[in-house]
């Protein structure tokens, strides 16, 4: 029988991605000022890697972080529109 009250690893990873996305949203201006036109990796609500390519941004991530826990994005230059 499936225990619907138990959280799966996939659900935990998705929750971590949402937390990282929220952290990015709260810190977007500072990250954009420093990392425009670069790739950044965010995990555990902090920036954990950066580089000119996704591979470079992920290169120095060590420890028990899985790729499912890391938010990897390209930081644009210029103004970013906000959702309505």
HUPE-V980850 format. One record per residue. RES is the residue in one small letter. NEAR is the number of other C-alpha atoms within 8 Angstrom. D_LAST is the distance of its C-alpha to the last C-alpha in Angstrom with 2 decimals. Layout:
RES;NEAR;D_LAST, RES;NEAR;D_LAST
//
This chain:
x;2;42.21, x;3;38.61, x;5;37.61, x;5;34.10, x;4;33.98, x;5;34.57, x;7;31.79, x;6;32.32, x;6;32.18, x;6;29.33, x;8;27.29, x;9;28.22, x;10;27.18, x;10;23.74, x;8;23.29, x;11;24.41, x;13;21.90, x;8;19.04, x;10;20.68, x;15;21.00, x;9;17.39, x;8;16.51, x;10;19.29, x;11;18.04, x;7;14.63, x;6;16.74, x;8;19.15, x;8;17.28, x;6;18.52, x;7;22.08, x;11;22.09, x;11;20.80, x;7;23.43, x;6;26.14, x;11;25.33, x;10;23.58, x;9;24.77, x;12;26.24, x;15;25.72, x;16;25.29, x;14;26.15, x;14;24.76, x;14;26.67, x;7;27.47, x;9;24.60, x;8;26.18, x;9;26.61, x;9;29.72, x;13;30.17, x;13;29.29, x;11;30.81, x;9;30.68, x;8;30.37, x;11;29.06, x;7;32.71, x;11;33.37, x;15;30.41, x;10;31.75, x;7;35.38, x;7;36.06, x;8;34.36, x;5;37.20, x;4;37.94, x;4;36.70, x;9;33.14, x;6;32.53, x;5;30.27, x;8;28.23, x;11;27.42, x;12;26.40, x;11;22.95, x;10;23.84, x;8;21.47, x;8;21.98, x;12;20.62, x;9;19.51, x;7;20.83, x;4;18.85, x;4;15.36, x;5;12.63, x;4;9.13, x;4;6.43, x;3;3.78, x;2;0.00
//
